[in-house]
Amino acid sequence: MTHHVILGAGPAGVIAAETIRKQAPRHDTITLVGDEAEPPYSRMAIPYLLMGNIDEAGTYLRKTPSHFANLRINQLLAQAVSVDTAIKSIALSSGECLTYDRLLIATGSRPARPPIPGIDSDGVHPCWTLDDARKIMALARPGARVLQMGAGFIGCIIMEALKQRGVQLSVVEMGDRMVPRMMGPVAGGMIRDWCEKQGVQVFTGTRVEAIEPGAPLKVRLSNGQTVEADLVISATGVRPNIGFLENSGIACLQGVLTDEHLQTSAPDVYAAGDCAEAFDKVSGTTIVSAIQPNAAEQARVAALNMAGQKTALRGVTQINVLDTLGLISTSFGNWQGVPGSEQADHVELTERQAGGGQGRHLSLQFMGDVLVGCNSVGWTEHVGVMRGLVEGGIRLGPWKDKLKQDPTRLMQAYLACAQAQEAWSGAADGRRR
């Protein structure tokens, strides 16, 4: 009998447990370890909870209370403290030890905690767990003054929820633009302009230097201003939750390093989701891609390998689609371009709309005649095509020059070049047969 232990009860852990049960013999044991008292839930659903669109049960990944028991998946409320791969043992915060035959590390991310005086004051919260959401909802009442630290991807999603709660919202971002890890200067600036038009006070290129406790909280900024707030939310990014793997012998860089089978450097140990560092076929390097679709696919592939079915991950790509107060922006692949390459090339198109409209922006990055990355703001009709071109590595041939003259012809380029590539690939397969 094989004992499969899964550390982490988020989407990756749940999908892995279900996949193993489907593939592995019924007598195999599956233990799903989570460190939160609630049933497994999706963090991505928390903004919808803040908006009031769903209740807490709406965040749960599986709606039937007996779901895991029916699949004979054992649930354990515990936190891993360390892993000893030599004896296949996990030390838990309770003082107990859990042994495994095969282990999946799916512990996700944890919020970054900026070293700011006063960060532990009452009324200062991250927005990461259901418990955080409860505390935020108690304070984020209509008219409340809320200051949010961070305007990255997660920060913008939280901002949308807070605005719908009717608060007076200020956002402080250290970068020179909003969503700096997803958007270039023009796109990030357009998102900032849009947010300000929606009544959000935005400070970019600014740090929170200190938070003075009290009611209200007094937040001192690096630009010399002090902002009063009834609630401060820390949304300054996340980090892979892998500190407990120190001295385990499991190789980690930014995340847990994995091969194409999601296996780590240790035998019978796999990783998936936000804590895993997997190969990105577009950039040609390993990356941590902290988005749920990648986590789900990594979990499926890891679980199949744990169940004895050798399966390779096709790769991960950085894919982000963001709705910021009704303004849709996207980022795919190497949106910043490939620095130092003689084959690197790019084109940008920006349409500013008079009278307070949202405007549109499109940036395409090429390597030779392949689209390797792109940014867009307000150009929703091209989202699927941009992803297809970047992920498919489709050679554009003469269509590259056409796109440089008119970047909006993405659909025509995709239809012409993708179909040609598929036809060529099919012919090549026929010759090999």
Secondary structure as GFF3:
##gff-version 3
##sequence-region A 1 433
A	DSSP	beta_strand	3	7	.	.	.	ID=ss1
A	DSSP	alpha_helix	11	23	.	.	.	ID=ss2
A	DSSP	beta_strand	29	34	.	.	.	ID=ss3
A	DSSP	three_ten_helix	43	45	.	.	.	ID=ss4
A	DSSP	alpha_helix	46	51	.	.	.	ID=ss5
A	DSSP	three_ten_helix	56	59	.	.	.	ID=ss6
A	DSSP	alpha_helix	67	70	.	.	.	ID=ss7
A	DSSP	beta_strand	73	77	.	.	.	ID=ss8
A	DSSP	beta_strand	80	84	.	.	.	ID=ss9
A	DSSP	beta_strand	89	92	.	.	.	ID=ss10
A	DSSP	beta_strand	97	99	.	.	.	ID=ss11
A	DSSP	beta_strand	102	105	.	.	.	ID=ss12
A	DSSP	beta_strand	109	111	.	.	.	ID=ss13
A	DSSP	beta_strand	124	126	.	.	.	ID=ss14
A	DSSP	alpha_helix	130	139	.	.	.	ID=ss15
A	DSSP	beta_strand	145	149	.	.	.	ID=ss16
A	DSSP	alpha_helix	153	164	.	.	.	ID=ss17
A	DSSP	beta_strand	168	173	.	.	.	ID=ss18
A	DSSP	alpha_helix	185	197	.	.	.	ID=ss19
A	DSSP	beta_strand	201	204	.	.	.	ID=ss20
A	DSSP	beta_strand	208	212	.	.	.	ID=ss21
A	DSSP	beta_strand	217	221	.	.	.	ID=ss22
A	DSSP	beta_strand	226	229	.	.	.	ID=ss23
A	DSSP	beta_strand	231	234	.	.	.	ID=ss24
A	DSSP	beta_strand	238	240	.	.	.	ID=ss25
A	DSSP	three_ten_helix	243	245	.	.	.	ID=ss26
A	DSSP	beta_strand	256	257	.	.	.	ID=ss27
A	DSSP	beta_strand	269	271	.	.	.	ID=ss28
A	DSSP	three_ten_helix	273	275	.	.	.	ID=ss29
A	DSSP	beta_strand	276	280	.	.	.	ID=ss30
A	DSSP	beta_strand	285	287	.	.	.	ID=ss31
A	DSSP	alpha_helix	292	306	.	.	.	ID=ss32
A	DSSP	beta_strand	319	324	.	.	.	ID=ss33
A	DSSP	beta_strand	327	333	.	.	.	ID=ss34
A	DSSP	beta_strand	344	351	.	.	.	ID=ss35
A	DSSP	three_ten_helix	354	356	.	.	.	ID=ss36
A	DSSP	beta_strand	360	367	.	.	.	ID=ss37
A	DSSP	beta_strand	370	377	.	.	.	ID=ss38
A	DSSP	three_ten_helix	380	382	.	.	.	ID=ss39
A	DSSP	alpha_helix	383	392	.	.	.	ID=ss40
A	DSSP	alpha_helix	399	405	.	.	.	ID=ss41
A	DSSP	alpha_helix	410	432	.	.	.	ID=ss42
###
